[in-house]
Amino acid sequence: MRPPASGAGKARLAAVKPEVTVRQVRPGPLMVQGTTSDAGKSTLVAGLCRVLHRRGVRVAPFKPQNMALNSAVTSDGGEIGRAQALQAQAAGIAPHSDMNPVLLKPSSDTGAQIIIHGIVRSDMDARAYHEYKPRAMAAVLESWQRLCAQYECVLVEGAGSPAEVNLRDRDIANMGFAEAVGCPVVLIADIDRGGVFAHFVGTLACLSPSERARIRGFVINRFRGDIGLLLPGIEWLERETGKPVFGVLPYLHGLHLDAEDAIAQQQSAPVTDRRLRVIVPVFPRISNHTDFDALRAHPQVDLRFVGPGMAIPDADLVILPGSKSVQADLAWLRREGWEARIRRHLRYGGKLIGICGGMQMLGMRLHDPQGLEGTPGTVAGLQLLDFETTLAQHKMLREVAGRLALPGAPQVCGYEMHMGVSAGPAMAAAAIRLDGRDDGALSADGQIMATYLHGLFDAPDAGVALLAWAGLAAPEPLDYAAKREASIERLADVLEQHLQIDRMFGLLI
């Protein structure tokens, strides 16, 4: 029986606390779809994974198709979207390529690298991939069946919105998948964008009758204000659609969770004399910008992402991030005036780090004999370190650990994910010793560091050493992994408080 449509404020939307729990009755699969991109799908799935994990349910995340340049290395040596790796952590399990069987990594406005079951298969434009989708769906269903055989509950995340009617044909990301496997759906919308009721009703209007019937109800995300003022709209929505609102989630500030792809807009607190100034150019194809999450969270660091057309501020440390299209992003860097500013930065004693694609830009030349990033050929790098990089078809994917070539030789850990091989005299002075081998380079004057290691700043001791190297006096350690874990716990607590979770899983009518 539905809760009454009227009542006072928070009592109206309080989560039902029944005698039956999710653990006592096995929850079936559930898919979270959004009315828009960034509606909160990834966060809701992560939180639900932790809720069920805390209740003793063996749960796994699943995203049939993901388009993202932030990815993670899996336990089986593949790569998946970073959000699914975070969701696996929330579920208390290791990330596996089955959790995101199709990953698209855009290399241009119309083309992408196609990764199936964690392994690069091909580069395709949009039309070619549309023709490929039936094969991609077969891979999706293989992974789905394997996960369902291993776990009690699989929580599925959609992509974008099911209302994108132009993508309905051969859809594998939203309702096409849900219909194929008979999975119920919860629809989430971001009220902070405005128009939340139109988002819900408009999305339903774009669906077929069977798809509309598949939606169990709604979740409203990122609410701030007087809940009593929202209640008339919720009552109207439930009357209009015949579907319940399972809860209203508050706007949560300060969560330290890996981003799916977009760079969060908020910057660090205002700079003071005691804070290290760090800037990162936002390449058109920037990848794995989660490398800088630990720096963004550090109280002694002022980190700024500098996008196209923005003034390049003075800084103590410049970091060139990863890139999905190194040569094109290097050309962009030059057009934006970064090359001259970097040389000026170094003349005045500033420090410079290049990570992965950013490392490759620091060398003398970049060779692409197979045309993996466009026309075959060679382009000049920034020529700040004496090594050259040749792009190769094979992608290096591995989790690694080692020690920095800095005072105290602090431990580092992370992962490699690149298609280039770099070699040259500069690499005789390695930046890191990784798993018994040398990685990257450290310039003779100590101003420039290059490495293929993603996760460079995550280990507390490594973070301290790197900040001291960059010029910060008395840096404090920051355990970013602990912050991420605390954020997952906080998120699960909020879901327990504000959502009718048992009802949402269909365990209560």
C-alpha positions as CSV (number, residue, x, y, z in Angstrom):
1,M,0.0,0.0,0.0
2,R,1.3,3.4,-0.9
3,P,2.1,6.0,1.7
4,P,-0.4,8.8,1.9
5,A,0.0,11.6,-0.7
6,S,-0.2,14.3,1.9
7,G,1.5,14.9,5.3
8,A,4.1,17.1,7.0
9,G,7.4,17.7,5.4
10,K,10.0,15.1,6.0
11,A,7.6,12.5,7.4
12,R,6.0,12.3,3.9
13,L,9.3,11.1,2.3
14,A,10.9,9.2,5.2
15,A,12.3,5.9,4.2
16,V,10.1,2.9,5.1
17,K,11.6,0.9,7.9
18,P,9.9,-2.5,7.5
19,E,10.4,-5.7,9.4
20,V,11.4,-7.4,6.1
21,T,14.9,-6.5,5.1
22,V,16.7,-6.6,1.7
23,R,18.8,-9.5,3.1
24,Q,15.9,-11.6,4.2
25,V,14.3,-11.6,0.7
26,R,16.8,-11.8,-2.2
27,P,16.7,-8.5,-4.1
28,G,16.4,-8.9,-7.9
29,P,18.5,-6.8,-10.3
30,L,17.7,-3.1,-10.6
31,M,18.7,-0.6,-13.2
32,V,19.2,3.1,-12.5
33,Q,18.6,5.4,-15.5
34,G,18.7,9.1,-15.6
35,T,16.6,11.8,-17.2
36,T,19.9,13.5,-18.3
37,S,23.6,12.9,-18.1
38,D,25.0,13.7,-14.7
39,A,21.7,13.2,-13.0
40,G,23.3,11.1,-10.3
41,K,23.2,7.6,-11.7
42,S,26.8,6.6,-10.9
43,T,26.5,8.0,-7.3
44,L,23.2,6.3,-6.6
45,V,24.5,2.9,-7.8
46,A,27.6,3.3,-5.7
47,G,25.6,4.2,-2.6
48,L,23.2,1.3,-3.2
49,C,26.1,-1.1,-3.6
50,R,27.4,-0.1,-0.2
51,V,24.0,-0.3,1.4
52,L,23.5,-3.9,0.2
53,H,27.1,-4.8,1.0
54,R,26.6,-3.6,4.5
55,R,23.4,-5.8,4.7
56,G,25.3,-8.9,3.7
57,V,24.2,-9.1,0.1
58,R,26.7,-10.2,-2.6
59,V,26.2,-7.3,-5.0
60,A,28.1,-6.2,-8.2
61,P,27.8,-3.1,-10.3
62,F,27.2,-3.2,-14.1
63,K,27.2,-0.7,-16.9
64,P,26.5,-2.2,-20.3
65,Q,28.0,0.7,-22.3
66,N,30.1,3.6,-21.0
67,M,31.6,6.5,-22.8
68,A,34.4,8.0,-20.7
69,L,38.0,9.0,-20.8
70,N,38.4,8.2,-17.1
71,S,39.1,4.5,-16.8
72,A,40.6,2.0,-14.3
73,V,42.6,-1.2,-14.6
74,T,40.8,-4.3,-13.6
75,S,41.8,-7.4,-11.7
76,D,41.7,-9.4,-15.0
77,G,44.0,-7.0,-16.8
78,G,41.4,-5.0,-18.7
79,E,40.0,-1.5,-18.3
80,I,36.6,-0.2,-17.4
81,G,35.0,3.1,-16.6
82,R,36.3,4.7,-13.4
83,A,32.8,4.9,-11.9
84,Q,32.3,1.2,-12.1
85,A,35.7,0.7,-10.3
86,L,34.4,2.9,-7.5
87,Q,31.1,1.0,-7.4
88,A,33.0,-2.2,-7.1
89,Q,34.8,-0.7,-4.1
90,A,31.5,0.2,-2.6
91,A,30.3,-3.4,-3.1
92,G,33.5,-4.7,-1.4
93,I,34.8,-6.5,-4.5
94,A,37.6,-6.1,-7.0
95,P,36.8,-4.4,-10.3
96,H,36.4,-6.7,-13.3
97,S,36.0,-6.1,-17.0
98,D,32.5,-7.8,-16.9
99,M,31.3,-4.8,-14.9
100,N,31.6,-2.5,-18.0
101,P,31.8,-4.8,-21.0
102,V,31.7,-2.0,-23.6
103,L,33.8,1.2,-23.0
104,L,34.0,3.9,-25.6
105,K,36.9,6.3,-25.3
106,P,36.4,9.3,-27.7
107,S,39.4,10.3,-29.8
108,S,37.6,12.9,-31.8
109,D,34.1,14.5,-32.1
110,T,33.0,11.6,-34.3
111,G,35.3,8.7,-33.4
112,A,36.2,6.5,-30.5
113,Q,38.4,3.7,-29.3
114,I,36.1,0.6,-28.8
115,I,37.0,-1.5,-25.8
116,I,35.2,-4.8,-25.3
117,H,35.6,-6.9,-22.2
118,G,38.5,-4.7,-21.2
119,I,40.5,-5.0,-24.3
120,V,40.9,-2.6,-27.3
121,R,39.1,-4.0,-30.3
122,S,39.1,-1.1,-32.9
123,D,38.7,2.6,-33.6
124,M,35.4,3.4,-35.2
125,D,33.3,6.4,-36.2
126,A,29.8,6.8,-34.9
127,R,28.2,5.1,-38.0
128,A,30.5,2.2,-37.9
129,Y,29.9,1.6,-34.2
130,H,26.1,1.7,-34.8
131,E,26.5,-1.2,-37.2
132,Y,28.7,-3.0,-34.7
133,K,26.2,-2.7,-31.8
134,P,24.6,-6.2,-32.2
135,R,28.1,-7.7,-31.6
136,A,28.6,-5.3,-28.7
137,M,25.2,-6.4,-27.2
138,A,26.3,-10.0,-27.4
139,A,29.4,-9.1,-25.3
140,V,27.1,-7.2,-22.9
141,L,24.8,-10.2,-22.4
142,E,27.8,-12.5,-21.9
143,S,29.1,-10.3,-19.0
144,W,25.6,-9.9,-17.6
145,Q,25.1,-13.7,-17.4
146,R,28.4,-14.2,-15.8
147,L,27.7,-11.6,-13.1
148,C,24.2,-12.9,-12.4
149,A,25.7,-16.4,-11.9
150,Q,28.2,-15.0,-9.3
151,Y,26.3,-12.4,-7.3
152,E,22.9,-12.3,-5.6
153,C,22.1,-8.8,-6.9
154,V,23.5,-6.8,-9.9
155,L,22.9,-3.1,-9.9
156,V,22.9,-1.6,-13.4
157,E,23.7,1.9,-14.4
158,G,22.3,3.4,-17.6
159,A,24.1,5.9,-19.8
160,G,22.8,9.4,-20.7
161,S,19.1,9.2,-20.9
162,P,16.5,6.7,-22.3
163,A,14.7,9.6,-23.8
164,E,17.3,9.9,-26.6
165,V,14.9,8.5,-29.2
166,N,17.5,9.0,-32.0
167,L,19.6,6.3,-30.3
168,R,16.8,3.8,-29.6
169,D,17.6,1.6,-32.6
170,R,20.0,-1.1,-31.4
171,D,20.2,0.5,-28.0
172,I,22.4,-1.4,-25.5
173,A,22.9,1.3,-22.8
174,N,19.4,1.9,-21.5
175,M,15.9,0.5,-22.2
176,G,17.3,-1.7,-25.0
177,F,19.3,-3.6,-22.4
178,A,16.6,-3.5,-19.7
179,E,14.0,-4.9,-22.2
180,A,16.4,-7.6,-23.3
181,V,17.0,-9.0,-19.8
182,G,13.7,-8.0,-18.1
183,C,15.3,-5.6,-15.6
184,P,13.2,-3.1,-13.7
185,V,14.2,0.5,-13.7
186,V,14.4,3.4,-11.3
187,L,14.6,6.9,-12.9
188,I,16.6,9.6,-11.3
189,A,16.6,13.3,-12.0
190,D,18.7,16.3,-10.8
191,I,16.4,19.0,-9.3
192,D,19.3,21.4,-9.1
193,R,19.1,21.8,-12.9
194,G,15.5,22.9,-12.7
195,G,12.4,21.4,-14.4
196,V,12.6,18.1,-12.6
197,F,8.9,17.2,-13.0
198,A,9.1,18.0,-16.7
199,H,12.2,15.7,-16.9
200,F,10.3,12.8,-15.4
201,V,7.1,13.2,-17.4
202,G,8.9,14.1,-20.6
203,T,11.1,11.0,-20.3
204,L,8.1,8.8,-19.8
205,A,6.4,10.3,-22.9
206,C,9.4,9.3,-25.0
207,L,9.2,5.7,-24.0
208,S,7.2,2.8,-25.4
209,P,4.4,1.3,-23.3
210,S,6.5,-1.7,-22.2
211,E,9.4,0.6,-21.3
212,R,7.1,2.9,-19.2
213,A,5.8,-0.1,-17.4
214,R,9.3,-1.2,-16.6
215,I,9.9,1.9,-14.5
216,R,9.2,1.3,-10.8
217,G,9.4,4.9,-9.7
218,F,11.5,8.0,-9.3
219,V,14.3,9.4,-7.2
220,I,14.9,13.2,-7.0
221,N,18.5,14.1,-6.5
222,R,20.4,17.2,-5.2
223,F,17.6,18.9,-3.4
224,R,18.2,21.9,-1.2
225,G,15.5,23.9,0.5
226,D,12.3,23.4,2.3
227,I,11.0,19.9,1.6
228,G,7.5,21.0,2.4
229,L,7.5,23.2,-0.7
230,L,8.3,20.2,-2.9
231,L,5.5,18.0,-1.7
232,P,2.7,19.4,-3.9
233,G,4.9,18.7,-6.9
234,I,5.6,15.1,-5.8
235,E,1.9,14.5,-5.2
236,W,1.1,15.8,-8.7
237,L,3.9,13.6,-10.2
238,E,2.6,10.5,-8.5
239,R,-1.0,11.2,-9.7
240,E,0.1,12.0,-13.2
241,T,2.3,9.0,-13.7
242,G,0.9,6.4,-11.3
243,K,4.4,5.8,-10.1
244,P,5.9,6.5,-6.6
245,V,8.7,8.8,-5.7
246,F,11.0,6.6,-3.6
247,G,12.8,9.5,-2.0
248,V,14.5,12.9,-2.3
249,L,18.2,13.0,-1.9
250,P,19.8,16.1,-0.4
251,Y,22.6,18.0,-2.2
252,L,25.7,16.5,-0.8
253,H,28.8,18.7,-0.6
254,G,32.3,17.4,-0.1
255,L,32.0,13.9,-1.5
256,H,35.3,12.5,-2.7
257,L,34.1,10.1,-5.4
258,D,35.8,9.3,-8.7
259,A,34.1,11.3,-11.6
260,E,32.7,9.4,-14.6
261,D,34.2,11.9,-17.0
262,A,33.4,15.6,-16.5
263,I,35.7,17.8,-14.4
264,A,33.8,19.2,-11.5
265,Q,33.4,23.0,-11.8
266,Q,34.2,24.0,-8.2
267,Q,37.8,25.0,-7.6
268,S,39.9,25.0,-4.5
269,A,39.5,27.6,-1.8
270,P,41.1,31.0,-2.4
271,V,44.9,30.8,-2.6
272,T,47.0,32.0,0.4
273,D,50.7,32.4,0.8
274,R,50.8,29.0,2.5
275,R,49.2,27.1,-0.3
276,L,51.0,25.5,-3.3
277,R,49.7,26.8,-6.6
278,V,49.1,24.0,-9.1
279,I,47.6,24.4,-12.6
280,V,46.5,21.7,-15.1
281,P,45.6,22.4,-18.7
282,V,42.3,20.9,-19.7
283,F,43.1,19.2,-23.0
284,P,40.2,18.6,-25.4
285,R,40.8,14.9,-24.9
286,I,42.1,15.0,-21.3
287,S,42.0,11.5,-19.7
288,N,42.1,10.2,-16.2
289,H,41.9,13.6,-14.6
290,T,41.1,11.7,-11.4
291,D,44.9,11.7,-11.0
292,F,44.4,15.1,-9.4
293,D,41.6,14.3,-7.0
294,A,44.1,13.9,-4.1
295,L,45.6,17.4,-4.9
296,R,42.1,19.0,-5.1
297,A,41.3,17.6,-1.6
298,H,44.6,18.7,0.0
299,P,44.2,21.7,2.3
300,Q,47.6,23.1,1.4
301,V,47.1,23.0,-2.4
302,D,45.3,25.4,-4.6
303,L,44.7,23.4,-7.8
304,R,43.2,25.1,-10.9
305,F,42.0,23.4,-14.1
306,V,42.7,25.9,-17.0
307,G,40.4,25.4,-20.0
308,P,40.5,26.8,-23.5
309,G,40.6,30.6,-23.7
310,M,41.3,31.1,-20.0
311,A,44.3,33.1,-18.8
312,I,47.2,30.9,-17.7
313,P,47.9,31.9,-14.1
314,D,51.3,31.9,-12.4
315,A,51.9,28.7,-10.5
316,D,54.5,26.7,-8.5
317,L,53.7,23.5,-10.3
318,V,52.4,22.8,-13.8
319,I,51.1,19.3,-14.5
320,L,50.4,18.0,-18.0
321,P,47.7,15.3,-17.7
322,G,46.9,12.2,-19.7
323,S,45.5,12.5,-23.2
324,K,43.5,10.2,-25.5
325,S,44.9,12.1,-28.5
326,V,48.4,13.2,-27.6
327,Q,49.4,14.9,-30.9
328,A,46.1,16.8,-31.3
329,D,46.2,17.9,-27.6
330,L,49.8,19.0,-28.0
331,A,48.8,21.1,-31.0
332,W,46.0,22.6,-28.8
333,L,48.5,23.3,-26.0
334,R,50.6,25.3,-28.4
335,R,47.7,27.2,-29.9
336,E,46.6,28.2,-26.3
337,G,50.0,29.6,-25.6
338,W,51.1,27.0,-23.1
339,E,54.5,26.2,-24.6
340,A,55.9,29.7,-24.1
341,R,54.3,29.9,-20.6
342,I,55.9,26.6,-19.6
343,R,59.3,27.7,-20.7
344,R,58.9,31.0,-18.7
345,H,57.7,29.0,-15.7
346,L,60.8,26.8,-15.8
347,R,63.1,29.9,-16.2
348,Y,61.7,31.3,-13.0
349,G,62.3,28.0,-11.1
350,G,58.8,26.4,-11.3
351,K,58.3,22.6,-11.4
352,L,56.7,20.6,-14.2
353,I,55.3,17.1,-14.2
354,G,54.0,15.2,-17.2
355,I,51.8,12.1,-16.7
356,C,51.2,9.5,-19.4
357,G,50.3,11.5,-22.5
358,G,51.6,14.6,-20.7
359,M,54.9,12.8,-20.3
360,Q,55.1,12.0,-24.0
361,M,54.6,15.7,-24.8
362,L,57.8,16.6,-22.9
363,G,60.0,14.6,-25.1
364,M,61.8,15.4,-28.4
365,R,59.5,13.8,-30.9
366,L,56.3,11.7,-31.0
367,H,56.2,9.1,-33.8
368,D,52.9,7.6,-35.0
369,P,54.0,5.3,-37.9
370,Q,50.7,3.4,-37.9
371,G,48.4,6.5,-37.8
372,L,46.8,5.4,-34.5
373,E,46.0,9.0,-33.7
374,G,45.4,10.3,-37.2
375,T,47.8,10.8,-40.2
376,P,50.9,8.6,-39.9
377,G,54.0,10.7,-39.2
378,T,56.2,12.5,-36.6
379,V,55.7,15.7,-34.7
380,A,58.0,17.6,-32.4
381,G,57.4,17.4,-28.7
382,L,58.1,20.2,-26.3
383,Q,61.8,19.1,-26.3
384,L,62.3,19.5,-22.6
385,L,63.6,16.0,-21.9
386,D,65.8,13.9,-24.2
387,F,63.6,11.0,-25.1
388,E,61.3,10.0,-28.0
389,T,57.9,8.2,-28.0
390,T,56.6,5.8,-30.6
391,L,52.9,4.9,-30.5
392,A,52.2,1.2,-30.8
393,Q,49.0,-0.8,-31.2
394,H,49.4,-2.7,-27.9
395,K,48.0,-0.9,-24.9
396,M,49.9,-1.3,-21.6
397,L,47.4,-2.0,-18.8
398,R,48.7,-3.0,-15.4
399,E,48.5,-2.1,-11.7
400,V,52.0,-1.2,-10.4
401,A,53.8,-0.2,-7.3
402,G,57.3,1.2,-6.6
403,R,59.3,4.1,-5.1
404,L,59.9,7.7,-6.1
405,A,63.4,8.9,-6.9
406,L,63.0,11.6,-4.3
407,P,64.4,12.0,-0.7
408,G,63.2,9.1,1.4
409,A,62.2,7.0,-1.7
410,P,58.5,7.0,-0.7
411,Q,56.3,4.3,-2.0
412,V,53.9,4.9,-4.8
413,C,51.1,2.8,-6.3
414,G,48.7,3.1,-9.2
415,Y,48.4,1.9,-12.7
416,E,49.8,2.2,-16.3
417,M,47.5,2.7,-19.2
418,H,49.2,3.8,-22.4
419,M,49.9,2.8,-26.0
420,G,53.3,4.5,-26.4
421,V,56.9,3.3,-25.8
422,S,59.3,6.0,-24.7
423,A,63.1,5.7,-24.8
424,G,66.1,8.0,-24.7
425,P,69.1,9.3,-22.6
426,A,66.8,11.3,-20.2
427,M,65.3,8.1,-19.0
428,A,68.6,6.9,-17.5
429,A,67.6,9.2,-14.6
430,A,64.3,7.5,-13.8
431,A,61.6,9.3,-11.8
432,I,60.2,6.0,-10.3
433,R,61.4,2.5,-9.8
434,L,58.2,0.4,-10.6
435,D,58.1,-3.3,-10.0
436,G,61.8,-3.7,-10.4
437,R,62.1,-1.5,-13.6
438,D,62.6,2.2,-14.3
439,D,59.8,4.5,-15.3
440,G,59.9,8.0,-16.6
441,A,62.6,10.6,-16.1
442,L,63.8,13.3,-13.7
443,S,65.7,16.2,-15.2
444,A,69.2,16.9,-14.1
445,D,68.2,20.3,-12.6
446,G,65.4,18.6,-10.7
447,Q,62.7,20.8,-12.2
448,I,60.9,18.3,-14.5
449,M,59.4,14.9,-13.8
450,A,57.9,12.6,-16.4
451,T,56.1,9.3,-15.6
452,Y,53.5,6.9,-17.0
453,L,52.1,6.3,-13.5
454,H,48.5,7.2,-12.9
455,G,47.7,7.7,-9.2
456,L,51.0,9.5,-8.6
457,F,49.7,11.6,-5.7
458,D,47.4,9.1,-4.0
459,A,49.8,7.4,-1.5
460,P,50.2,9.7,1.5
461,D,54.0,9.6,1.7
462,A,54.4,10.1,-2.0
463,G,52.1,13.1,-1.9
464,V,54.2,14.6,0.9
465,A,57.4,14.1,-1.1
466,L,56.0,15.5,-4.3
467,L,54.6,18.6,-2.6
468,A,57.9,19.2,-0.9
469,W,59.7,18.8,-4.2
470,A,57.3,21.3,-5.8
471,G,58.2,23.8,-3.1
472,L,55.6,23.5,-0.4
473,A,57.0,24.0,3.1
474,A,56.0,21.4,5.7
475,P,53.5,19.5,3.6
476,E,51.0,17.3,5.5
477,P,50.0,13.8,4.5
478,L,46.6,13.2,3.0
479,D,45.1,9.7,2.8
480,Y,42.8,10.1,-0.2
481,A,41.8,6.4,-0.2
482,A,40.4,6.9,3.3
483,K,38.5,10.0,2.2
484,R,37.0,8.1,-0.6
485,E,36.0,5.3,1.6
486,A,34.4,7.7,4.1
487,S,32.5,9.3,1.3
488,I,31.0,6.0,0.3
489,E,30.0,5.3,3.8
490,R,28.4,8.8,4.1
491,L,26.6,8.3,0.9
492,A,25.1,5.0,2.0
493,D,24.0,6.5,5.3
494,V,22.1,9.2,3.3
495,L,20.4,6.7,1.1
496,E,19.3,4.7,4.1
497,Q,17.8,7.8,5.6
498,H,16.1,9.3,2.6
499,L,15.1,6.4,0.3
500,Q,12.5,3.7,0.6
501,I,15.1,1.2,-0.4
502,D,13.1,-2.1,0.3
503,R,10.2,-0.7,-1.7
504,M,12.4,0.4,-4.5
505,F,13.7,-3.1,-4.9
506,G,10.2,-4.4,-5.1
507,L,10.3,-6.2,-1.7
508,L,7.4,-4.2,-0.4
509,I,4.3,-3.0,-2.2
